[in-house]
């Protein structure tokens, strides 16, 4: 059996860039992502790339590396899985209509659908909120779809990524 593929949500990139692993402080994190993508250990999707728009450093990095990192959702298998995810969300009376609409408009359902197709693991920085009515959270949909969802640090530990080294310009 091959190693599992970790499928990264938009929140992984945004929170890493803004909070935990900015490019100027932790370039090793971004290099590790690319290395793991080239070794087929992790990937993200074209719909996530589409959410990383603008002219900031993260959007530029995504454009530069989209070929090796972002995979297509254009397959009958992924589309069928997406229909199942979407049906679960829209049929769930717990969520308000605005929450369902926001979920349908974003990449989240596609990430879960892509992971469902071959037992992949979703990586997200979203926290489960099973009682939420106003937001559909990725970990909660993953639970309903029998897909594992973990955070970035858990993924790094499983893959064996270490951000060793220390340097200072002072």
C-alpha positions as CSV (number, residue, x, y, z in Angstrom):
1,X,0.0,0.0,0.0
2,X,1.3,3.5,-0.9
3,X,1.8,6.2,1.7
4,X,-1.3,8.4,2.3
5,X,-1.7,11.6,0.4
6,X,-2.4,14.7,2.5
7,X,-4.7,17.2,0.8
8,X,-4.2,20.8,2.0
9,X,-7.0,23.2,2.6
10,X,-6.7,26.9,1.9
11,X,-6.4,27.6,5.6
12,X,-3.1,25.8,5.8
13,X,-1.5,28.2,3.4
14,X,-3.1,31.4,4.7
15,X,-2.4,30.7,8.4
16,X,1.1,29.5,7.7
17,X,1.8,32.7,5.7
18,X,0.1,35.1,8.1
19,X,0.8,33.5,11.5
20,X,3.1,30.6,11.9
21,X,5.6,30.2,9.0
22,X,6.0,33.6,7.2
23,X,8.3,33.4,4.2
24,X,11.0,35.6,5.6
25,X,11.2,33.7,8.9
26,X,10.6,30.1,8.0
27,X,11.5,29.5,4.3
28,X,12.2,25.9,5.3
29,X,8.5,25.3,5.8
30,X,7.6,26.3,2.2
31,X,10.6,24.3,0.9
32,X,9.3,21.3,2.8
33,X,5.8,21.6,1.3
34,X,7.3,21.6,-2.2
35,X,9.6,18.7,-1.4
36,X,6.7,16.6,0.0
37,X,4.5,17.5,-3.0
38,X,7.3,16.4,-5.4
39,X,7.5,13.1,-3.5
40,X,3.7,12.7,-3.8
41,X,3.1,13.0,0.0
42,X,0.9,16.1,-0.1
43,X,-1.0,18.1,-2.6
44,X,-3.6,20.8,-2.8
45,X,-6.2,21.5,-5.4
46,X,-6.9,23.9,-8.3
47,X,-9.9,25.3,-6.3
48,X,-7.6,26.1,-3.4
49,X,-5.2,27.8,-5.8
50,X,-8.2,29.8,-7.0
51,X,-8.8,31.0,-3.5
52,X,-5.2,32.2,-3.1
53,X,-5.7,35.3,-5.3
54,X,-4.3,38.8,-5.1
55,X,-0.8,40.2,-5.3
56,X,0.6,39.3,-1.9
57,X,3.6,37.0,-1.4
58,X,1.5,33.9,-0.8
59,X,-0.5,34.4,-4.1
60,X,2.8,34.9,-6.0
61,X,4.2,31.8,-4.4
62,X,1.1,29.8,-5.3
63,X,1.3,30.9,-8.9
64,X,4.9,30.1,-9.1
65,X,4.4,26.5,-7.8
66,X,0.9,25.7,-9.0
67,X,2.1,23.0,-11.4
68,X,3.8,20.8,-8.9
69,X,1.4,21.4,-6.0
70,X,-2.2,22.0,-7.1
71,X,-4.1,19.0,-8.6
72,X,-7.1,19.1,-10.8
73,X,-10.6,18.4,-9.5
74,X,-11.8,17.7,-13.1
75,X,-12.7,14.0,-12.9
76,X,-15.9,12.0,-12.8
77,X,-14.8,10.3,-9.6
78,X,-14.2,13.6,-7.7
79,X,-17.4,15.1,-9.1
80,X,-19.4,12.2,-7.8
81,X,-17.8,12.4,-4.4
82,X,-18.5,16.1,-4.4
83,X,-22.2,15.4,-5.0
84,X,-22.2,13.2,-2.0
85,X,-20.6,15.9,0.2
86,X,-22.8,18.6,-1.1
87,X,-26.0,16.4,-0.6
88,X,-24.9,15.8,3.0
89,X,-24.4,19.5,3.7
90,X,-27.5,20.8,1.9
91,X,-29.6,18.0,3.5
92,X,-28.4,18.8,7.0
93,X,-31.1,20.9,8.8
94,X,-28.6,22.0,11.5
95,X,-27.0,24.5,9.1
96,X,-28.5,27.8,8.2
97,X,-29.0,28.4,4.5
98,X,-26.2,31.1,4.5
99,X,-23.7,28.6,5.9
100,X,-24.7,26.0,3.2
101,X,-24.3,28.6,0.4
102,X,-20.9,29.7,1.7
103,X,-19.7,26.1,1.9
104,X,-21.0,25.4,-1.7
105,X,-19.2,28.5,-3.0
106,X,-15.8,27.5,-1.6
107,X,-13.1,24.9,-2.0
108,X,-14.0,22.9,1.1
109,X,-16.4,20.4,-0.4
110,X,-14.0,19.7,-3.3
111,X,-11.1,19.1,-0.8
112,X,-13.2,16.5,1.1
113,X,-14.4,14.9,-2.1
114,X,-10.9,14.6,-3.5
115,X,-9.7,13.0,-0.2
116,X,-12.7,10.6,-0.2
117,X,-11.9,9.0,-3.5
118,X,-8.9,7.1,-2.3
119,X,-8.7,7.4,1.4
120,X,-6.6,10.5,1.5
121,X,-6.3,12.7,4.6
122,X,-7.5,16.3,4.7
123,X,-5.2,18.9,6.3
124,X,-6.9,22.0,7.6
125,X,-6.5,24.6,10.3
126,X,-10.2,24.7,10.9
127,X,-11.4,23.4,14.3
128,X,-14.4,21.1,14.6
129,X,-17.6,22.8,15.7
130,X,-20.3,20.1,15.6
131,X,-23.0,22.3,17.0
132,X,-22.4,25.3,14.7
133,X,-25.4,26.5,12.7
134,X,-23.7,29.4,11.0
135,X,-20.5,27.7,9.6
136,X,-19.9,24.3,8.0
137,X,-16.5,23.2,9.3
138,X,-14.3,20.9,7.3
139,X,-13.6,18.5,10.2
140,X,-17.3,18.0,10.8
141,X,-18.0,17.2,7.2
142,X,-15.0,14.9,7.1
143,X,-16.3,13.0,10.1
144,X,-19.7,12.5,8.4
145,X,-18.0,11.3,5.2
146,X,-15.5,9.0,7.1
147,X,-12.5,11.1,6.0
148,X,-9.7,11.8,8.4
149,X,-8.9,15.5,9.0
150,X,-5.7,16.7,10.8
151,X,-3.9,19.9,11.2
152,X,-0.6,21.1,9.7
153,X,1.7,20.1,12.6
154,X,0.1,16.6,12.7
155,X,0.8,16.2,9.0
156,X,4.4,17.3,9.4
157,X,4.9,14.8,12.2
158,X,3.5,12.0,10.1
159,X,5.5,12.8,7.1
160,X,8.6,13.4,9.2
161,X,9.2,17.1,8.3
162,X,11.5,18.9,10.7
163,X,12.4,22.5,10.4
164,X,15.9,22.2,11.8
165,X,18.5,24.9,11.9
166,X,18.9,28.3,13.4
167,X,20.6,31.3,12.0
168,X,20.8,34.9,12.9
169,X,21.9,38.0,11.1
170,X,22.7,39.9,14.3
